[in-house]
Amino acid sequence: MNILITGYNGFLGKNLYFFLKKKKLKLFGIGRQDRNVIKTYKSKKFINTKNKSVTIKNIKNFNTKFSFIIHCAGSGKVYLSKKKHNRDNLKATKSLLNYVKKYDKFCRIVIISSISVFGHQKKSINSTSKINPISYYAKSKLGVEIMCENYSKKYNLNIIILRISSLYGNGMTKQFIYDSLKKIYSNNNLFHGTGDEIRDFVHISDVIKLIFKIIKKGFIGLKIINCGSSKGHKIKNILKYIIMKTNKRIEPIFNNKYLSINPRFLKFQNVVNDEFNWKPKKFFFEGLNQYINWYKKNYL
């Protein structure tokens, strides 16, 4: 079984690559080099990989047929420009879909999307929740989803879209938890918002286990799967825990200002998936404690 991971140099891609490598699967990787996560994996070696953009030509140059393509490539920072999100998310995905359509039609595709396509919500997200992206990042992810649906229907491509909530785990060098630790250790206690914002955090180990179950079982047609913990955590409670674990004597101050691209409430209602026999298992504060220890070891 040949498996291609796009964005193999990123946080999700790297973790997935080495997890699947232990399962004795034949792996290939393509994507631009991400220097922010290299130090975590400096002792590990890749094979069959290319540090190139996701294009039809570059994928075709592997000269092989793939059973699965796990599409992890794309911009993951909300604050980037519309142009960059469109290039990294929409353009790369279109190249991937066109490659499969023309040269590898029996290949199954797993697309990494985001809970952010739901935007502001007043209650937990379920099957009837309205899609309402509010950032360029979220809008580009929704554009990817729509593109995949169209290609699946028109060309009979087999595609799973994983809408992942806030991803975290050892090796992550961006997003809220990492940024908070940087601030706290710099004695900066000023944070955006009110602290009452709620997020659903899912650990990297749970996400890659779901992808592995999808690979083992296979699928036909188009499917959309919510992938999170279905547990909501207030930002201020997470900060209190981090400060306690860092032994810093500071009190977080919130500016009580909402950023227009920052949803106030974002949590899945239920994520247990019977089809692939999956449910999240990592307790958030256990994973958070592991991450804090990892951060201390690598950055202090």
C-alpha positions, -999 to 999 in steps of 0.1 A, spaced: 0 0 0 15 33 -11 6 64 9 15 100 0 15 126 27 14 162 14 28 187 39 49 160 54 72 186 69 44 202 90 32 193 125 5 169 115 23 156 85 55 147 105 36 129 133 15 110 108 46 100 87 64 84 116 33 68 131 25 51 97 62 42 93 59 21 124 30 3 108 53 -8 79 34 11 52 52 24 22 53 62 26 60 91 3 60 128 12 59 162 -5 58 197 9 78 227 17 103 225 46 90 238 79 120 249 100 98 255 131 93 218 138 126 203 125 143 202 159 117 178 173 124 152 147 161 159 140 171 123 148 145 108 125 149 101 88 125 104 59 126 84 27 108 90 -6 102 127 1 104 159 -19 108 194 -5 86 208 -33 52 224 -37 21 203 -43 17 204 -81 6 178 -106 41 176 -120 57 171 -87 33 144 -76 35 127 -109 73 126 -106 70 100 -79 61 76 -108 38 55 -86 2 48 -79 -11 57 -44 -37 39 -24 -42 70 -2 -32 106 -3 -34 124 30 -35 161 22 -20 179 52 -4 207 31 -17 242 34 -14 274 55 -23 269 92 -20 304 105 -53 323 107 -37 358 103 -21 353 69 -33 372 39 -62 361 16 -37 357 -12 -15 333 8 -44 312 20 -58 309 -15 -24 298 -28 -15 274 -1 -50 259 4 -71 263 -27 -44 261 -54 -26 231 -38 -58 212 -34 -69 218 -69 -36 205 -82 -40 174 -60 -75 167 -72 -65 172 -109 -36 148 -104 -59 121 -90 -86 128 -117 -61 124 -146 -36 99 -133 -47 80 -102 -85 78 -101 -87 49 -77 -66 67 -51 -86 77 -19 -80 112 -6 -81 124 30 -85 162 32 -76 181 63 -101 209 70 -110 228 101 -137 234 127 -132 271 118 -155 268 88 -184 271 114 -173 305 126 -192 320 155 -215 295 172 -238 299 202 -240 262 210 -221 230 203 -217 221 167 -238 192 153 -250 180 119 -274 209 116 -250 237 125 -247 265 100 -214 270 81 -202 306 87 -165 312 81 -153 346 93 -115 345 85 -97 342 52 -82 310 66 -117 295 73 -131 307 40 -102 291 21 -109 258 40 -146 260 31 -135 266 -5 -114 235 -4 -144 215 9 -167 228 -18 -141 220 -44 -137 184 -31 -175 179 -31 -177 191 -67 -148 168 -79 -162 138 -60 -196 142 -76 -184 150 -111 -154 126 -114 -164 99 -88 -135 106 -66 -133 90 -31 -127 118 -6 -130 121 32 -129 156 47 -117 158 83 -129 189 101 -103 191 129 -107 213 160 -78 230 177 -49 207 173 -22 204 199 7 182 211 44 180 215 62 196 186 35 222 179 52 256 175 22 279 168 -13 285 180 -27 295 214 -9 271 238 26 277 223 20 315 221 8 316 257 39 298 270 61 322 251 43 352 266 43 338 301 80 330 301 86 365 288 65 379 317 39 392 293 5 388 309 -17 407 284 -41 386 263 -68 393 237 -105 387 244 -122 381 277 -109 347 286 -144 332 284 -139 321 248 -144 283 245 -123 259 223 -123 222 216 -88 209 217 -79 176 201 -45 158 206 -23 149 177 -23 112 188 -61 110 184 -61 126 150 -34 103 135 -52 72 150 -84 82 132 -65 86 99 -49 52 104 -83 36 110 -96 53 77 -66 38 59 -71 3 73 -109 2 65 -111 23 34 -141 41 21 -161 49 -10 -176 83 -21 -176 115 -2 -177 118 36 -173 146 61 -161 138 96 -159 160 126 -127 154 145 -123 169 179 -127 161 216 -163 174 221 -150 190 253 -150 228 257 -124 247 277 -124 283 286 -92 301 275 -88 317 310 -89 282 327 -62 269 303 -40 300 311 -45 294 349 -33 258 345 -3 269 324 7 296 348 5 271 377 27 246 359 53 273 350 55 286 387 51 321 374 35 346 397 15 365 372 -22 372 366 -35 371 330 -51 404 319 -76 404 291 -82 434 269 -119 425 265 -116 431 228 -127 406 202 -109 401 170 -133 400 140 -117 367 129 -117 350 163 -149 330 171 -160 332 207 -175 297 210 -163 267 189 -169 232 201 -182 199 186 -212 183 203 -203 147 195 -174 133 175 -176 95 182 -174 78 148 -190 44 147 -180 37 111 -143 38 118 -146 28 155 -130 59 167 -133 83 196 -108 107 212 -90 93 242 -64 118 253 -75 138 284 -68 175 276 -49 184 308 -28 153 305 -18 163 270 -14 199 281 10 189 309 30 168 285 33 198 261 44 222 289 72 197 298 82 194 262 83 232 259 105 236 290 129 210 277 132 225 242 129 263 248 142 271 284 
